[in-house]
Amino acid sequence: MAMGPGKYDAVCTQVRQATQASAVLLIVINGEHGSGFSCQADPITTDALPDIIERVAAQIRRDGPFLPQA
């Protein structure tokens, strides 16, 4: 994981402040500055991110498919 602010860090800060969240993981696909991500979280939450992302991915798979079936 990259350390320090990334190209979407300012937007990540806006989301964290607007939601009064303790952590935010922002994933951008084909955005104004290309694709990328920004994360603002304490070290414990950051260490838990792989498990959190795996649970999110499993939920997305359970909820899919999202594309119309031919």
KOLGU-4560 file (N, C-alpha, C; in nm, 3 decimals, padded with zeros to 5 digits):
<recs>
<n_xx: 00.085 n_yy: -00.117 n_zz: 00.000 ca_xx: 00.000 ca_yy: 00.000 ca_zz: 00.000 c_xx: 00.089 c_yy: 00.123 c_zz: 00.000 mol: A seq: 1 type: MET>
<n_xx: 00.053 n_yy: 00.219 n_zz: -00.079 ca_xx: 00.130 ca_yy: 00.344 ca_zz: -00.085 c_xx: 00.115 c_yy: 00.420 c_zz: 00.047 mol: A seq: 2 type: ALA>
<n_xx: 00.222 n_yy: 00.482 n_zz: 00.087 ca_xx: 00.220 ca_yy: 00.563 ca_zz: 00.208 c_xx: 00.211 c_yy: 00.709 c_zz: 00.168 mol: A seq: 3 type: MET>
<n_xx: 00.145 n_yy: 00.788 n_zz: 00.249 ca_xx: 00.134 ca_yy: 00.930 ca_zz: 00.221 c_xx: 00.015 c_yy: 00.961 c_zz: 00.133 mol: A seq: 4 type: GLY>
<n_xx: -00.010 n_yy: 01.088 n_zz: 00.111 ca_xx: -00.127 ca_yy: 01.127 ca_zz: 00.033 c_xx: -00.117 c_yy: 01.084 c_zz: -00.113 mol: A seq: 5 type: PRO>
<n_xx: -00.229 n_yy: 01.041 n_zz: -00.167 ca_xx: -00.237 ca_yy: 01.002 ca_zz: -00.307 c_xx: -00.314 c_yy: 01.106 c_zz: -00.387 mol: A seq: 6 type: GLY>
<n_xx: -00.338 n_yy: 01.075 n_zz: -00.512 ca_xx: -00.403 ca_yy: 01.172 ca_zz: -00.601 c_xx: -00.548 c_yy: 01.198 c_zz: -00.566 mol: A seq: 7 type: LYS>
<n_xx: -00.612 n_yy: 01.112 n_zz: -00.486 ca_xx: -00.751 ca_yy: 01.134 ca_zz: -00.445 c_xx: -00.763 c_yy: 01.157 c_zz: -00.295 mol: A seq: 8 type: TYR>
<n_xx: -00.652 n_yy: 01.194 n_zz: -00.229 ca_xx: -00.654 ca_yy: 01.212 ca_zz: -00.085 c_xx: -00.745 c_yy: 01.327 c_zz: -00.042 mol: A seq: 9 type: ASP>
<n_xx: -00.747 n_yy: 01.436 n_zz: -00.117 ca_xx: -00.832 ca_yy: 01.550 ca_zz: -00.081 c_xx: -00.979 c_yy: 01.511 c_zz: -00.081 mol: A seq: 10 type: ALA>
<n_xx: -01.021 n_yy: 01.433 n_zz: -00.181 ca_xx: -01.160 ca_yy: 01.387 ca_zz: -00.188 c_xx: -01.189 c_yy: 01.290 c_zz: -00.072 mol: A seq: 11 type: VAL>
<n_xx: -01.092 n_yy: 01.205 n_zz: -00.042 ca_xx: -01.106 ca_yy: 01.111 ca_zz: 00.070 c_xx: -01.127 c_yy: 01.189 c_zz: 00.200 mol: A seq: 12 type: CYS>
<n_xx: -01.052 n_yy: 01.296 n_zz: 00.219 ca_xx: -01.069 ca_yy: 01.380 ca_zz: 00.338 c_xx: -01.208 c_yy: 01.440 c_zz: 00.343 mol: A seq: 13 type: THR>
<n_xx: -01.256 n_yy: 01.490 n_zz: 00.228 ca_xx: -01.391 ca_yy: 01.548 ca_zz: 00.222 c_xx: -01.497 c_yy: 01.445 c_zz: 00.263 mol: A seq: 14 type: GLN>
<n_xx: -01.484 n_yy: 01.323 n_zz: 00.214 ca_xx: -01.580 ca_yy: 01.218 ca_zz: 00.247 c_xx: -01.573 c_yy: 01.184 c_zz: 00.395 mol: A seq: 15 type: VAL>
<n_xx: -01.451 n_yy: 01.169 n_zz: 00.447 ca_xx: -01.434 ca_yy: 01.135 ca_zz: 00.589 c_xx: -01.496 c_yy: 01.241 c_zz: 00.678 mol: A seq: 16 type: ARG>
<n_xx: -01.470 n_yy: 01.368 n_zz: 00.646 ca_xx: -01.524 ca_yy: 01.477 ca_zz: 00.727 c_xx: -01.676 c_yy: 01.488 c_zz: 00.712 mol: A seq: 17 type: GLN>
<n_xx: -01.727 n_yy: 01.476 n_zz: 00.590 ca_xx: -01.871 ca_yy: 01.489 ca_zz: 00.566 c_xx: -01.951 c_yy: 01.379 c_zz: 00.635 mol: A seq: 18 type: ALA>
<n_xx: -01.891 n_yy: 01.261 n_zz: 00.645 ca_xx: -01.960 ca_yy: 01.148 ca_zz: 00.706 c_xx: -01.924 c_yy: 01.130 c_zz: 00.853 mol: A seq: 19 type: THR>
<n_xx: -01.831 n_yy: 01.211 n_zz: 00.902 ca_xx: -01.781 ca_yy: 01.201 ca_zz: 01.039 c_xx: -01.731 c_yy: 01.059 c_zz: 01.068 mol: A seq: 20 type: GLN>
<n_xx: -01.668 n_yy: 00.999 n_zz: 00.967 ca_xx: -01.619 ca_yy: 00.862 ca_zz: 00.978 c_xx: -01.481 c_yy: 00.859 c_zz: 01.044 mol: A seq: 21 type: ALA>
<n_xx: -01.450 n_yy: 00.747 n_zz: 01.104 ca_xx: -01.316 ca_yy: 00.729 ca_zz: 01.159 c_xx: -01.220 c_yy: 00.677 c_zz: 01.053 mol: A seq: 22 type: SER>
<n_xx: -01.275 n_yy: 00.623 n_zz: 00.943 ca_xx: -01.190 ca_yy: 00.571 ca_zz: 00.835 c_xx: -01.268 c_yy: 00.575 c_zz: 00.703 mol: A seq: 23 type: ALA>
<n_xx: -01.193 n_yy: 00.593 n_zz: 00.594 ca_xx: -01.251 ca_yy: 00.592 ca_zz: 00.460 c_xx: -01.154 c_yy: 00.522 c_zz: 00.366 mol: A seq: 24 type: VAL>
<n_xx: -01.208 n_yy: 00.436 n_zz: 00.282 ca_xx: -01.133 ca_yy: 00.377 ca_zz: 00.171 c_xx: -01.207 c_yy: 00.416 c_zz: 00.045 mol: A seq: 25 type: LEU>
<n_xx: -01.144 n_yy: 00.496 n_zz: -00.037 ca_xx: -01.205 ca_yy: 00.547 ca_zz: -00.160 c_xx: -01.138 c_yy: 00.480 c_zz: -00.279 mol: A seq: 26 type: LEU>
<n_xx: -01.218 n_yy: 00.417 n_zz: -00.363 ca_xx: -01.168 ca_yy: 00.354 ca_zz: -00.485 c_xx: -01.227 c_yy: 00.430 c_zz: -00.603 mol: A seq: 27 type: ILE>
<n_xx: -01.141 n_yy: 00.478 n_zz: -00.690 ca_xx: -01.184 ca_yy: 00.555 ca_zz: -00.807 c_xx: -01.144 c_yy: 00.479 c_zz: -00.932 mol: A seq: 28 type: VAL>
<n_xx: -01.240 n_yy: 00.462 n_zz: -01.023 ca_xx: -01.215 ca_yy: 00.393 ca_zz: -01.149 c_xx: -01.239 c_yy: 00.492 c_zz: -01.262 mol: A seq: 29 type: ILE>
<n_xx: -01.137 n_yy: 00.513 n_zz: -01.343 ca_xx: -01.144 ca_yy: 00.606 ca_zz: -01.457 c_xx: -01.188 c_yy: 00.745 c_zz: -01.415 mol: A seq: 30 type: ASN>
<n_xx: -01.132 n_yy: 00.796 n_zz: -01.307 ca_xx: -01.165 ca_yy: 00.929 ca_zz: -01.259 c_xx: -01.089 c_yy: 01.038 c_zz: -01.332 mol: A seq: 31 type: GLY>
<n_xx: -01.106 n_yy: 01.158 n_zz: -01.284 ca_xx: -01.042 ca_yy: 01.275 ca_zz: -01.343 c_xx: -00.889 c_yy: 01.259 c_zz: -01.348 mol: A seq: 32 type: GLU>
<n_xx: -00.833 n_yy: 01.193 n_zz: -01.250 ca_xx: -00.689 ca_yy: 01.172 ca_zz: -01.243 c_xx: -00.652 c_yy: 01.026 c_zz: -01.268 mol: A seq: 33 type: HIS>
<n_xx: -00.737 n_yy: 00.956 n_zz: -01.340 ca_xx: -00.714 ca_yy: 00.814 ca_zz: -01.364 c_xx: -00.772 c_yy: 00.730 c_zz: -01.252 mol: A seq: 34 type: GLY>
<n_xx: -00.739 n_yy: 00.603 n_zz: -01.252 ca_xx: -00.787 ca_yy: 00.513 ca_zz: -01.148 c_xx: -00.690 c_yy: 00.515 c_zz: -01.030 mol: A seq: 35 type: SER>
<n_xx: -00.742 n_yy: 00.490 n_zz: -00.913 ca_xx: -00.658 ca_yy: 00.487 ca_zz: -00.795 c_xx: -00.741 c_yy: 00.472 c_zz: -00.670 mol: A seq: 36 type: GLY>
<n_xx: -00.675 n_yy: 00.480 n_zz: -00.557 ca_xx: -00.746 ca_yy: 00.472 ca_zz: -00.430 c_xx: -00.677 c_yy: 00.559 c_zz: -00.327 mol: A seq: 37 type: PHE>
<n_xx: -00.752 n_yy: 00.592 n_zz: -00.224 ca_xx: -00.698 ca_yy: 00.665 ca_zz: -00.111 c_xx: -00.759 c_yy: 00.606 c_zz: 00.015 mol: A seq: 38 type: SER>
<n_xx: -00.679 n_yy: 00.596 n_zz: 00.118 ca_xx: -00.725 ca_yy: 00.539 ca_zz: 00.244 c_xx: -00.681 c_yy: 00.630 c_zz: 00.358 mol: A seq: 39 type: CYS>
<n_xx: -00.775 n_yy: 00.660 n_zz: 00.445 ca_xx: -00.744 ca_yy: 00.733 ca_zz: 00.567 c_xx: -00.800 c_yy: 00.651 c_zz: 00.682 mol: A seq: 40 type: GLN>
<n_xx: -00.712 n_yy: 00.591 n_zz: 00.760 ca_xx: -00.754 ca_yy: 00.505 ca_zz: 00.869 c_xx: -00.641 c_yy: 00.491 c_zz: 00.969 mol: A seq: 41 type: ALA>
<n_xx: -00.677 n_yy: 00.455 n_zz: 01.091 ca_xx: -00.575 ca_yy: 00.429 ca_zz: 01.192 c_xx: -00.505 c_yy: 00.297 c_zz: 01.158 mol: A seq: 42 type: ASP>
<n_xx: -00.391 n_yy: 00.269 n_zz: 01.219 ca_xx: -00.315 ca_yy: 00.148 ca_zz: 01.185 c_xx: -00.393 c_yy: 00.017 c_zz: 01.207 mol: A seq: 43 type: PRO>
<n_xx: -00.474 n_yy: 00.009 n_zz: 01.310 ca_xx: -00.550 ca_yy: -00.115 ca_zz: 01.335 c_xx: -00.651 c_yy: -00.139 c_zz: 01.223 mol: A seq: 44 type: ILE>
<n_xx: -00.722 n_yy: -00.033 n_zz: 01.183 ca_xx: -00.819 ca_yy: -00.047 ca_zz: 01.074 c_xx: -00.747 c_yy: -00.077 c_zz: 00.943 mol: A seq: 45 type: THR>
<n_xx: -00.635 n_yy: -00.011 n_zz: 00.920 ca_xx: -00.557 ca_yy: -00.037 ca_zz: 00.799 c_xx: -00.515 c_yy: -00.183 c_zz: 00.791 mol: A seq: 46 type: THR>
<n_xx: -00.471 n_yy: -00.238 n_zz: 00.903 ca_xx: -00.433 ca_yy: -00.380 ca_zz: 00.907 c_xx: -00.551 c_yy: -00.472 c_zz: 00.878 mol: A seq: 47 type: ASP>
<n_xx: -00.671 n_yy: -00.427 n_zz: 00.913 ca_xx: -00.792 ca_yy: -00.509 ca_zz: 00.892 c_xx: -00.848 c_yy: -00.496 c_zz: 00.751 mol: A seq: 48 type: ALA>
<n_xx: -00.797 n_yy: -00.402 n_zz: 00.671 ca_xx: -00.854 ca_yy: -00.376 ca_zz: 00.538 c_xx: -00.860 c_yy: -00.498 c_zz: 00.446 mol: A seq: 49 type: LEU>
<n_xx: -00.759 n_yy: -00.582 n_zz: 00.438 ca_xx: -00.773 ca_yy: -00.699 ca_zz: 00.350 c_xx: -00.895 c_yy: -00.785 c_zz: 00.383 mol: A seq: 50 type: PRO>
<n_xx: -00.920 n_yy: -00.810 n_zz: 00.512 ca_xx: -01.037 ca_yy: -00.888 ca_zz: 00.551 c_xx: -01.166 c_yy: -00.815 c_zz: 00.520 mol: A seq: 51 type: ASP>
<n_xx: -01.169 n_yy: -00.684 n_zz: 00.545 ca_xx: -01.287 ca_yy: -00.605 ca_zz: 00.516 c_xx: -01.317 c_yy: -00.607 c_zz: 00.366 mol: A seq: 52 type: ILE>
<n_xx: -01.215 n_yy: -00.589 n_zz: 00.285 ca_xx: -01.234 ca_yy: -00.587 ca_zz: 00.139 c_xx: -01.280 c_yy: -00.724 c_zz: 00.090 mol: A seq: 53 type: ILE>
<n_xx: -01.227 n_yy: -00.831 n_zz: 00.146 ca_xx: -01.272 ca_yy: -00.966 ca_zz: 00.107 c_xx: -01.419 c_yy: -00.987 c_zz: 00.141 mol: A seq: 54 type: GLU>
<n_xx: -01.464 n_yy: -00.937 n_zz: 00.256 ca_xx: -01.606 ca_yy: -00.949 ca_zz: 00.292 c_xx: -01.694 c_yy: -00.868 c_zz: 00.196 mol: A seq: 55 type: ARG>
<n_xx: -01.648 n_yy: -00.749 n_zz: 00.159 ca_xx: -01.723 ca_yy: -00.667 ca_zz: 00.063 c_xx: -01.730 c_yy: -00.737 c_zz: -00.071 mol: A seq: 56 type: VAL>
<n_xx: -01.618 n_yy: -00.793 n_zz: -00.117 ca_xx: -01.615 ca_yy: -00.864 ca_zz: -00.245 c_xx: -01.712 c_yy: -00.983 c_zz: -00.243 mol: A seq: 57 type: ALA>
<n_xx: -01.716 n_yy: -01.056 n_zz: -00.133 ca_xx: -01.807 ca_yy: -01.170 ca_zz: -00.121 c_xx: -01.952 c_yy: -01.124 c_zz: -00.129 mol: A seq: 58 type: ALA>
<n_xx: -01.983 n_yy: -01.011 n_zz: -00.066 ca_xx: -02.120 ca_yy: -00.958 ca_zz: -00.071 c_xx: -02.156 c_yy: -00.915 c_zz: -00.213 mol: A seq: 59 type: GLN>
<n_xx: -02.064 n_yy: -00.851 n_zz: -00.282 ca_xx: -02.089 ca_yy: -00.810 ca_zz: -00.421 c_xx: -02.115 c_yy: -00.933 c_zz: -00.507 mol: A seq: 60 type: ILE>
<n_xx: -02.036 n_yy: -01.039 n_zz: -00.489 ca_xx: -02.057 ca_yy: -01.162 ca_zz: -00.566 c_xx: -02.193 c_yy: -01.223 c_zz: -00.536 mol: A seq: 61 type: ARG>
<n_xx: -02.233 n_yy: -01.223 n_zz: -00.408 ca_xx: -02.365 ca_yy: -01.279 ca_zz: -00.371 c_xx: -02.478 c_yy: -01.197 c_zz: -00.431 mol: A seq: 62 type: ARG>
<n_xx: -02.461 n_yy: -01.065 n_zz: -00.438 ca_xx: -02.567 ca_yy: -00.978 ca_zz: -00.489 c_xx: -02.578 c_yy: -00.976 c_zz: -00.639 mol: A seq: 63 type: ASP>
<n_xx: -02.470 n_yy: -01.016 n_zz: -00.711 ca_xx: -02.465 ca_yy: -01.009 ca_zz: -00.858 c_xx: -02.551 c_yy: -01.116 c_zz: -00.920 mol: A seq: 64 type: GLY>
<n_xx: -02.553 n_yy: -01.129 n_zz: -01.050 ca_xx: -02.478 ca_yy: -01.049 ca_zz: -01.148 c_xx: -02.546 c_yy: -00.914 c_zz: -01.172 mol: A seq: 65 type: PRO>
<n_xx: -02.466 n_yy: -00.817 n_zz: -01.209 ca_xx: -02.517 ca_yy: -00.682 ca_zz: -01.230 c_xx: -02.541 c_yy: -00.652 c_zz: -01.377 mol: A seq: 66 type: PHE>
<n_xx: -02.479 n_yy: -00.728 n_zz: -01.465 ca_xx: -02.498 ca_yy: -00.706 ca_zz: -01.608 c_xx: -02.616 c_yy: -00.791 c_zz: -01.656 mol: A seq: 67 type: LEU>
<n_xx: -02.693 n_yy: -00.737 n_zz: -01.750 ca_xx: -02.805 ca_yy: -00.815 ca_zz: -01.805 c_xx: -02.754 c_yy: -00.945 c_zz: -01.867 mol: A seq: 68 type: PRO>
<n_xx: -02.824 n_yy: -01.051 n_zz: -01.844 ca_xx: -02.788 ca_yy: -01.181 ca_zz: -01.900 c_xx: -02.840 c_yy: -01.190 c_zz: -02.044 mol: A seq: 69 type: GLN>
<n_xx: -02.757 n_yy: -01.235 n_zz: -02.135 ca_xx: -02.796 ca_yy: -01.246 ca_zz: -02.277 c_xx: -02.884 c_yy: -01.367 c_zz: -02.298 mol: A seq: 70 type: ALA>
</recs>
